[in-house]
Amino acid sequence: MKYLICSIITALCTMICVVSSSSPAAAAATSSDKIAYLTFDDGPSKSTSRILDILQENGIKATFFVTGKTSEHSKQMFHRIVDEGHTLGNHTYSHDYNRIYRSVGAFKADVERLNRLLEETVGVRPNILRYPGGSNNHLSWRSGGRHIMSAITREMSALGYQYFDWNVSSTDAAAVIQSKEAIVDSVKSNSSGKKQIIVLMHDMDVKTTTVEALPEIISYLKQSGYHFDVLGKDSFTFQFLRPGNR
Ligand SMILES: [Zn+2]
C-alpha cells in the first residue's frame, strides 16, 4: 500500500514536472510563429521621420509602400528607410486611379517610373507592390472596366512582382483624422486569432494620429507574442483577389 501511494505521488510529480517544463516551451514555439508585418502607404511625408524614429526605438523593421515624390526631403526619407534596414515597396508613382487603372500598359509604366526614381535615388528596385485601393478596388472600374484588376495583377505577377493587400486594417484611412484610440482598438480586434498579420497604416502629413498610435500598437503586438519582419517576394502574403477569383 505504502509503495502504491509512493508510486502515485512519483507519477504525479513527474506529470507536474513535464507539464510545467513543457508549457513555456510550447508557448515560445507558438509565439515565434506569430509575425507582424507593419506597412505604411503613400509616403514619404512629414510623418516619415517620426515613424522611423519609433521603429528604431523599438528595434523593429517595417515595409513602406511609397509613391513618386522627388523633393529633397522625400529623397532623404527614401535613404533613411533603406539605410535603417526597412523595405521599400512600389505603390505606383502617381497614385492616380484614373491614370494607373486605365490599362495594363498605363499601370506598368507608372510602376516602372517609380522604380526608376528609387533606383536612381537609393539603388533599389522593389519587386513588391501594393495596389492603390487594394487589389479588389472598384474605383479602377471607372477608367479600366470591370476586369482591369485581374488583367493588371496577372501581368504584374508574370513580370515577377508580388503584391500585398492586408489582413489587419488600422482604419486610419476611414476618416481624415481617425482617433488614436480607434486606430489602436482596430489593430487589436483585427489581429485577434491571426498568426501572420499585414497591418495597413498610412504615412501621410495629415495622419498624425497614426504616428501617435504606433508606439501602443507595437507594444500591444509585442505583448501578444508577435515578432516583426519586412515583406519580401517570398514572404507571407494576403491577397483579396485569390487565383480562383481572377
Ligand atoms: Zn495608397
Residues whose N, C-alpha, C, O or C-beta is under 5 A from the ligand:
A	BS01	ZN	D41 D42 P132
